[in-house]
Structures are given as structure tokens and as C-alpha cells.
Amino acid sequence: MSNTLYEQDFYAWTNRQAELLRTGQFEQADIDNIAEEIEAMGRSEKRELVSRLSQLLLHLLKWRYQPDFRGSSWRLTIEEQRDSIAGHLRDNPSLRSYLDPAMEDAYRWARRRAGHETNLPNGTFPEASPFSFVEAIDDGFWPD
């Protein structure tokens, strides 16, 4: 029953599973799909970190390589992403162990996007991030 409900009405399935867990009816719970959904939630948190880092690195690249276009919008985006990343890591401290691969993934995306958004030559942006994680999230760091 649960598997069919899982496939046909996810919202109803989640409510039913929560009820089963709260009332201690573990033998009736859809353990495999519950475990899968919990793992998916964890992957979502990782994706959120990479997404926010990508936005931050993109704007730091534009800040460094297009100084004539610096403005309050870029500054606000950088500040908002720094705050969001700090909050995300406070809420999910174990993600700190994932920072190196997250920075690599985020920079790869940010570099590609920066090339498209700035129309600067491909070789303008370095292959590896010119910013460390510590620099990128430092409120006092503004690359020149």
C-alpha cells in the first residue's frame, strides 16, 4: 500500500509515514522509501551549499575582472550569499567536511557563467578558484 501511495500521492505518503513513525507503528512504515527521502534531503543540502557558493564566486569573479561595472547590486549579492552560506553551515555543520569539493564544483560553474555574463575571453578566469573558502566568505574581502 505505501509504495503505491508513494508513487501516486507523495504528499499523502509523507503524512502517512509521519503518522506511522509518531505512533510507533514502525512495522507498517515504508522504511526503504523513508531512508531514500532522508538521503535525498541530505543531497539537497549539499546542492544548496554549491549553489550559494557558485553565486558568490561568480560575483567575486565579476567584481575582480570587471571593476568598472561594480555596483550596489553586485555588492548586495555578495553580502547576501555570504550571510546565506554562513547560516547554511550553522544549520548543517557537517557540510564543512564537504567544503573542498563544494568549492571545486561551485567554481567550475561560476567560471563558466562568468565567461558568458562578462563576454571576456575564456582565458581571463583561472582554471582553479583564485579565492579560498575563507576569503570568499570573509565580509572584509573584496578582490581588486
N, C-alpha and C positions, 0 to 999 in steps of 0.2 A: 504493500500500500504506500509506504513512504517514498519508495523510489519512483513510483508513478506520480505521486503528488509532487515530488522534487522536480520531475521533468515537466509537469503540466502547470503547476502554480507555485513558483518558488516562494512567493510571499507567504502563502498559506503553509507551505512546508516549513519555513523558518519559524513561524508562530507555533506550529505543532511541535517541532523539535524543542523549542524553548520550554513549552509546557511540559513535555515529557521529562526533560532534564530537571526542571524545577520541582517536579513532583516525585523524582527519584525512579521513574519508570525507564531505567536505562536499557533494559532488555528490549523495549519497543522502539528505542531511538535508532535512527538511521546513522549509526556510528561512522561508517565509511564516508558518507557524503558530508557529515558534520566535520570530520577531520579534513576532508578536501577543502571545504569552505574556509576553515580556520587557516589552512596553509595559504589559500588564495588571499585572505586578508593580510597575511604577513608579506606576501609578494607585492601587494598593493602599497603597503607602507614603504617598501624599498623603491618602487616605481615613483612614489610621491617625492622621496628624497632626491632621486636622479632628476626628476622633472624640475624641481625647485633649484637644484644646483645648476642645471642646464640654463635656466633663465638668468640666474646670477652670473654665470661665466659668460654667457652671451653679452650681457650688458657691460661687464667688465672689459671684454674684448673691444666692444664698440667704444667704450669710454677711453681706452688706451689708444686705439688706432684711428679714431675719428674725433680728435679733440675739438675741432671746430663745430661739431654738432652736439656737444654736451649740453644738457638742459635739465630742467627740473623733472621731466618725465623719466629720463634715464636714472637720475639720482633716486627718485622715488621707487622705481622698480628694484634697484639695487638694495635700498634700505628695506623694502618690504620682503624681498627674498631672504635677506639676512635674518630678519626677525622670524620669518616663517620657518626657515631651516633650524634656527635655534630652538624654536618651540617644538618642532617636529622631533628633534633629537632629545629634548627634555621628556617628551611623551613616549619616546621609543629609544631609550639609551643604548640598547643592544645594537642598534643600527650603526653605532660608532665603529664597530668591528668591520663594517662594510664600506667605510669611507673611501679607501683607496680604489676599489673597483667602481664605486659610485662616481667618484671624480673622473676616472678614465672614461666611463660611459657618457657622463654629462658633458665633458669637454669635447668628445668626438662630435656629439650632436651640436653643441654650441659653436664649434669651429665651422661646421658645415653651414649652419644657419647664418653665422656672421658673414660668411662669404657671400651668401645670397642677399642678405639685407644691406650690406655696405657696397656691393659691387667692386670691392677691392680684389686685386689679383689673388689667385689661390695660394701662392707662397707667402702672402702677407702674414698669415697667422701660423705660429709654430705648430709642429706636429703634436707636441706634448704641452699640457697646460703651463703657461708662464706663471700661474698663480697656485700657491699651495692652498689647501683647505683652510688653514689658519688665516692666511692673508685674505682669502675670498670672503670669509665671514666676519673679518675684523672691521668694525664700524669706522675706524680711523684710516683704513686702507683705501686709497683712491689712486689707481695706477696712472702714471704720467708717461 
